[in-house]
Amino acid sequence: MPDTNTAMENIAISASAARRIGELIASEGNPALMLRIAVSGGGCSGFRYGFDLDNTLNGDDLVFEREGVKVVVDEVSLDYLKGSELDFVEDLIGSYFAMKNPNASSTCGCGTSFAV
């Protein structure tokens, strides 16, 4: 379950992100779903964020929860995400999940790619 060692090792979930995750799960009709965040190589800046609904919990996953919704992150991705906040943004260009990542030295204009 959640790793609660220190705030810097955790991922915060904004109220708007929790609300949107809940809406997505409700629309799928599967209350076992969680939002998985993964970091992989690629993108404009070297690494990119991936967001998927998943109902599988792997042995190296850490679970973060807010308002009854769960966000899962594997240990390797967490190394790049420690201290980050997951937010859901709605603006003129659209609506999307965004990471406020203190570990990123730069980010791409698309918001899904970053460098460390």
Beta strands, then each sheet from edge to edge (+ up, - down):
strand 1: 12-13
strand 2: 34-41
strand 3: 47-54
strand 4: 61-66
strand 5: 69-74
strand 6: 85-91
strand 7: 94-100
strand 8: 106-107
strand 9: 113-115
sheet 1: 1+ 6+ 7-
sheet 2: 4+ 5- 2- 3+ 9- 8+
end
